[in-house]
Amino acid sequence: MRNLGLTIVALLGTFAAGASETFHILPDDERNLVRFESRAPMESFEGKTHQASGVVRVDPSSPAEAFEIDVQVDLASLDTGIALRNRHMCENHLHTDRFPTGTFRSQRLVEGGGVPLASGVKSTVVAEGTLELHGVPREVRIPLDLTWSGTELLVESRFPVTLSDHDIPRPGFLMMKLGETQTVGVHLVATTAAPSAIGAAAPSTETGE
């Protein structure tokens, strides 16, 4: 009986894992938007890009039991509306020649997720994971709004990023023009209907050859 019980538990675990769905964030989907806002005494501006890609895996019936997100953002494509400012930002702050992408990876929800996702209903959760910018990883907790509609999953968030946490410099002549803390907003549409080529474009947290 003990062996039978262990077998049943193992089977239930397999079924639970199999309930997880994979959603792809496509790099050329113009619906995707990552935006940052810089607020400083002498100047305020924002930058934005549609160039994001990645994978979200979640069990809609139990997000807290099965959740994973892996997102990459092309920082070199950020547009502030002024070409010269874009160049200064990439060359003097983000150093995108060496650190072209920003990433967020998480495999754990620390808040929310205990209630099944309902179609068309926004659910708020908090993911604990690693945010890497400028080659510097930091453990963070980021709030996420998830809206599931069967074949698509909308992921939205708004959170602060402190430049010094990621060793992002602020040159002296821009000290009053670039805010130390940036507000980042994210609007990502992930879909199950991904082309076969997405495997080469989207990051994966799986290891092995």
Backbone hydrogen bonds, N-H to C=O, Kabsch-Sander energy under -0.5 kcal/mol:
donor,donor_aa,acceptor,acceptor_aa,energy
5,G,1,M,-2.6
6,L,2,R,-2.2
7,T,3,N,-2.1
8,I,4,L,-2.3
9,V,5,G,-2.3
10,A,6,L,-2.3
11,L,7,T,-2.4
12,L,8,I,-2.5
13,G,9,V,-2.1
14,T,10,A,-2.0
15,F,11,L,-2.5
16,A,12,L,-2.3
17,A,13,G,-2.2
18,G,14,T,-2.2
19,A,15,F,-0.7
19,A,16,A,-0.9
20,S,17,A,-1.4
21,E,58,V,-3.2
23,F,21,E,-0.5
23,F,56,V,-3.3
24,H,191,T,-3.1
25,I,54,G,-2.7
26,L,24,H,-0.8
26,L,189,V,-0.5
29,D,26,L,-1.6
30,E,28,D,-0.8
32,N,29,D,-1.8
33,L,187,H,-2.8
34,V,49,T,-2.6
35,R,185,G,-2.9
36,F,47,G,-2.6
37,E,183,T,-2.1
38,S,45,F,-3.0
39,R,37,E,-0.5
39,R,181,T,-0.5
40,A,38,S,-0.5
40,A,43,E,-1.2
42,M,176,M,-1.6
43,E,176,M,-0.5
45,F,38,S,-1.9
47,G,36,F,-2.0
48,K,79,D,-1.6
49,T,34,V,-2.0
52,A,50,H,-1.5
53,S,72,Q,-2.4
54,G,25,I,-1.8
55,V,70,D,-2.1
56,V,23,F,-2.9
57,R,68,E,-3.2
58,V,21,E,-2.2
59,D,66,A,-2.0
62,S,59,D,-1.7
64,A,113,G,-2.4
65,E,62,S,-1.5
66,A,62,S,-1.2
68,E,57,R,-2.2
69,I,106,S,-2.6
70,D,55,V,-2.3
71,V,104,F,-2.6
72,Q,53,S,-3.0
73,V,102,G,-2.6
74,D,51,Q,-2.5
75,L,73,V,-1.1
75,L,100,P,-1.8
76,A,100,P,-0.9
77,S,74,D,-1.1
78,L,75,L,-1.5
79,D,48,K,-2.3
86,N,82,I,-2.4
87,R,83,A,-2.1
88,H,84,L,-2.4
89,M,85,R,-2.6
90,C,86,N,-2.4
91,E,87,R,-2.9
92,N,88,H,-3.1
93,H,88,H,-0.7
93,H,89,M,-1.2
94,L,89,M,-2.9
95,H,90,C,-0.8
96,T,90,C,-1.5
98,R,95,H,-1.8
99,F,95,H,-2.4
102,G,73,V,-2.0
103,T,132,E,-2.1
104,F,71,V,-2.0
105,R,130,T,-2.0
106,S,69,I,-2.4
107,Q,128,E,-0.7
108,R,128,E,-0.6
110,V,108,R,-0.5
110,V,126,V,-2.6
111,E,126,V,-1.2
117,L,60,P,-3.3
120,G,148,W,-3.0
121,V,118,A,-2.4
123,S,146,L,-2.8
125,V,123,S,-0.5
125,V,144,L,-2.9
126,V,111,E,-2.1
127,A,142,I,-2.7
128,E,108,R,-2.3
129,G,127,A,-0.5
129,G,140,V,-2.4
130,T,105,R,-2.7
131,L,129,G,-0.5
131,L,138,R,-2.9
132,E,103,T,-2.6
132,E,130,T,-0.6
133,L,131,L,-0.5
133,L,136,V,-1.7
136,V,133,L,-2.4
138,R,131,L,-2.1
140,V,129,G,-2.6
142,I,127,A,-2.7
144,L,125,V,-3.1
145,D,156,E,-3.1
146,L,123,S,-3.3
146,L,144,L,-0.6
147,T,154,L,-2.2
148,W,121,V,-0.6
149,S,152,E,-2.7
151,T,149,S,-1.5
153,L,190,A,-2.9
154,L,147,T,-2.9
155,V,153,L,-0.5
155,V,188,L,-3.0
156,E,145,D,-2.2
156,E,154,L,-0.5
157,S,186,V,-1.9
159,F,184,V,-2.2
161,V,182,Q,-2.8
163,L,161,V,-0.6
163,L,180,E,-2.8
165,D,162,T,-1.1
166,H,162,T,-0.5
166,H,163,L,-1.5
167,D,164,S,-1.3
168,I,163,L,-2.3
174,L,171,P,-2.0
175,M,172,G,-1.7
177,K,174,L,-1.9
178,L,174,L,-1.6
179,G,177,K,-0.5
182,Q,161,V,-3.2
182,Q,180,E,-0.5
183,T,37,E,-2.0
184,V,159,F,-3.1
184,V,182,Q,-0.6
185,G,35,R,-3.3
186,V,157,S,-2.8
187,H,33,L,-2.4
188,L,155,V,-2.9
190,A,153,L,-2.7
190,A,188,L,-0.6
191,T,24,H,-2.6
192,T,151,T,-2.5
193,A,151,T,-0.5
194,A,192,T,-1.8
198,I,195,P,-1.8
199,G,196,S,-1.1
200,A,197,A,-1.7
201,A,197,A,-0.8
201,A,198,I,-0.6
202,A,198,I,-3.1
